[in-house]
Amino acid sequence: MNIDHTKVHKWGAEMSKKGKGKQKEKSEDDQLREADETLADLGKEIWQLERKLVIEAEKFQRYVLVQMDLNREIAQLGENMVKEEKATRNTRVDMYRQYKAMQQELIYRIEMLQGTIDNLRDDLETQRKTLETTKQAKDEIIAQKNKKINEQKQQMENMAIVFGNMLKETLENMSHRMEGQGARAASK
């Protein structure tokens, strides 16, 4: 409640001045009238102050209501933010877990495929060595067969020559015998 202290102070000062020197001059009715006027002025001032107080109280109530609404909104926003942070954290944790699982799966697959590649390389190297060994064995067998063929050809040629010589001798012997028998038969 705001009371204008200057007016009250002036009224008190007037009353004390009036009370000292002018009390004799002014009648009691004048003093009562002045007191009534002052009281009426003070009543008006009190009414104005009460009115201001009501207005200020209404403003304060509106402020309190607005403050309560703001506090509710802030609390709701805080709750929403906590929920969003929790959801974001859960999503982030889930995505990280999925990432780690995929990473582990890829590492496992890479290691498995690397093992398969190494096995295939080993098999390929073994097959190359086997092929080389087989080629060398084949070449040796072919060389041996060719040598044997050449030896047999040579032997056949030698046998053909020997057979040819034998046949020639046999034919010559037969010719001589036939000539000898033909001459014996002619001599007979």
C-alpha positions as CSV (number, residue, x, y, z in Angstrom):
1,M,0.0,0.0,0.0
2,N,1.6,3.3,-1.2
3,I,0.6,6.2,1.1
4,D,1.6,9.6,0.0
5,H,3.6,10.6,3.1
6,T,4.1,14.2,2.0
7,K,0.3,14.8,2.2
8,V,0.0,13.1,5.5
9,H,3.0,15.1,6.8
10,K,1.5,18.4,5.5
11,W,-1.8,17.6,7.1
12,G,-0.1,16.8,10.4
13,A,1.9,20.1,10.1
14,E,-1.3,22.1,9.3
15,M,-3.0,20.6,12.3
16,S,-0.2,21.4,14.6
17,K,0.0,25.0,13.3
18,K,-3.7,25.4,13.5
19,G,-3.6,24.0,16.9
20,K,-1.2,26.5,18.2
21,G,-2.0,29.9,17.0
22,K,-5.1,29.8,14.9
23,Q,-7.1,27.6,17.2
24,K,-8.4,30.7,18.8
25,E,-9.2,32.3,15.5
26,K,-10.9,29.3,13.9
27,S,-13.9,27.9,15.3
28,E,-14.5,24.4,16.1
29,D,-16.7,24.0,13.0
30,D,-14.1,25.3,10.7
31,Q,-11.6,22.9,12.2
32,L,-14.1,20.0,11.8
33,R,-14.8,21.0,8.3
34,E,-11.1,21.2,7.5
35,A,-10.6,17.8,9.2
36,D,-13.5,16.4,7.2
37,E,-12.0,17.7,4.0
38,T,-8.6,16.4,4.8
39,L,-10.3,13.1,5.8
40,A,-12.2,13.1,2.5
41,D,-9.0,13.8,0.6
42,L,-7.3,11.1,2.5
43,G,-10.2,8.7,1.9
44,K,-10.0,9.5,-1.9
45,E,-6.3,8.9,-1.7
46,I,-6.9,5.6,0.2
47,W,-9.5,4.6,-2.3
48,Q,-7.0,5.4,-5.2
49,L,-4.3,3.5,-3.4
50,E,-6.7,0.5,-2.8
51,R,-7.6,0.6,-6.4
52,K,-4.0,0.6,-7.4
53,L,-3.4,-2.2,-5.0
54,V,-6.3,-4.3,-6.6
55,I,-4.9,-3.6,-10.0
56,E,-1.4,-4.5,-8.9
57,A,-2.8,-7.6,-7.2
58,E,-4.5,-8.6,-10.4
59,K,-1.3,-8.0,-12.3
60,F,0.6,-10.1,-9.8
61,Q,-2.0,-12.9,-10.1
62,R,-1.7,-12.8,-13.9
63,Y,2.1,-12.8,-13.5
64,V,1.8,-15.8,-11.1
65,L,-0.5,-17.6,-13.6
66,V,1.8,-16.8,-16.5
67,Q,4.8,-17.9,-14.4
68,M,3.0,-21.2,-13.5
69,D,2.2,-21.8,-17.2
70,L,5.8,-21.0,-18.1
71,N,7.0,-23.3,-15.4
72,R,4.7,-26.1,-16.7
73,E,5.9,-25.5,-20.2
74,I,9.5,-25.6,-19.1
75,A,8.9,-28.8,-17.1
76,Q,7.1,-30.3,-20.1
77,L,10.0,-29.2,-22.4
78,G,12.4,-30.6,-19.9
79,E,10.6,-34.0,-19.9
80,N,10.4,-34.0,-23.7
81,M,14.1,-33.2,-23.9
82,V,14.9,-36.0,-21.4
83,K,12.7,-38.4,-23.5
84,E,14.4,-37.3,-26.7
85,E,17.8,-37.6,-25.2
86,K,16.9,-41.1,-24.0
87,A,15.5,-42.1,-27.4
88,T,18.6,-40.6,-29.1
89,R,20.9,-42.4,-26.7
90,N,19.0,-45.7,-27.2
91,T,19.1,-45.2,-31.0
92,R,22.8,-44.3,-30.8
93,V,23.5,-47.4,-28.6
94,D,21.5,-49.6,-30.9
95,M,23.2,-48.3,-34.0
96,Y,26.6,-48.7,-32.4
97,R,25.7,-52.3,-31.4
98,Q,24.6,-53.0,-35.0
99,Y,27.7,-51.4,-36.3
100,K,29.9,-53.5,-34.0
101,A,27.9,-56.7,-34.9
102,M,28.3,-56.0,-38.7
103,Q,32.0,-55.2,-38.2
104,Q,32.5,-58.5,-36.4
105,E,30.6,-60.3,-39.1
106,L,32.6,-58.7,-41.8
107,I,35.9,-59.4,-40.0
108,Y,34.8,-63.1,-39.6
109,R,33.8,-63.3,-43.3
110,I,37.1,-61.6,-44.4
111,E,39.1,-64.0,-42.3
112,M,37.0,-67.0,-43.6
113,L,37.4,-65.8,-47.2
114,Q,41.1,-65.1,-46.6
115,G,41.4,-68.7,-45.3
116,T,39.6,-70.0,-48.4
117,I,41.9,-67.9,-50.6
118,D,45.0,-69.3,-48.8
119,N,43.7,-72.9,-49.2
120,L,42.9,-72.3,-52.8
121,R,46.4,-70.9,-53.4
122,D,47.9,-73.8,-51.6
123,D,45.8,-76.2,-53.7
124,L,46.7,-74.3,-56.9
125,E,50.4,-74.5,-56.0
126,T,50.1,-78.2,-55.2
127,Q,48.2,-78.7,-58.6
128,R,51.0,-76.8,-60.4
129,K,53.6,-78.9,-58.8
130,T,51.7,-82.1,-59.6
131,L,51.2,-80.8,-63.2
132,E,54.9,-80.1,-63.5
133,T,55.8,-83.5,-62.1
134,T,53.2,-85.2,-64.4
135,K,54.6,-83.2,-67.4
136,Q,58.2,-84.3,-66.5
137,A,57.1,-87.9,-66.0
138,K,55.1,-87.8,-69.3
139,D,58.1,-86.2,-71.1
140,E,60.4,-89.0,-69.6
141,I,57.9,-91.7,-70.6
142,I,57.6,-90.2,-74.1
143,A,61.4,-90.0,-74.3
144,Q,61.7,-93.6,-73.2
145,K,59.0,-94.7,-75.6
146,N,60.6,-92.7,-78.4
147,K,64.0,-94.3,-77.5
148,K,62.4,-97.7,-77.4
149,I,60.6,-97.0,-80.7
150,N,63.8,-95.9,-82.3
151,E,65.6,-98.9,-80.9
152,Q,62.9,-101.2,-82.2
153,K,63.0,-99.4,-85.6
154,Q,66.7,-99.9,-85.7
155,Q,66.3,-103.5,-84.6
156,M,63.6,-104.0,-87.2
157,E,65.8,-102.4,-89.9
158,N,68.6,-104.7,-88.7
159,M,66.3,-107.7,-88.8
160,A,65.0,-106.7,-92.2
161,I,68.6,-106.5,-93.4
162,V,69.4,-109.8,-91.8
163,F,66.2,-111.3,-93.2
164,G,66.9,-109.8,-96.6
165,N,70.4,-111.3,-96.5
166,M,69.0,-114.6,-95.3
167,L,66.4,-114.5,-98.0
168,K,69.0,-113.7,-100.6
169,E,71.2,-116.5,-99.4
170,T,68.2,-118.9,-99.3
171,L,67.2,-117.8,-102.8
172,E,70.8,-118.2,-104.0
173,N,71.0,-121.6,-102.4
174,M,67.7,-122.6,-103.9
175,S,68.9,-121.3,-107.3
176,H,72.1,-123.3,-106.9
177,R,70.2,-126.4,-105.9
178,M,67.8,-126.0,-108.7
179,E,70.6,-125.5,-111.1
180,G,72.4,-128.5,-109.6
181,Q,69.2,-130.6,-109.8
182,G,68.5,-129.3,-113.3
183,A,72.0,-130.3,-114.4
184,R,71.7,-133.6,-112.7
185,A,68.4,-134.1,-114.3
186,A,69.8,-133.2,-117.7
187,S,72.6,-135.5,-117.1
188,K,70.5,-138.3,-116.3
